Amino acid sequence: MFDSSATASPLLAALNRQRQKPAPLSAFKVVIDRFLDDDEIVHLALEGNG
């Protein structure tokens, strides 16, 4: 599973870009573990409500 910050860092940067209070890694760990491989890099992330 997820052991590296190589995947988490770009994802958190993309998601936190428009937030006033940045979200912690733990908020997205389930998504990272379920959908991303360790060597994937997130270039664009959109967050929705609902």
Secondary structure, 3 states (H helix, E strand, C coil): CCCCHHHHHHHHHHHHCCCCCCCCHHHCHHHHHHHCCCCCCCCCCCCCCC
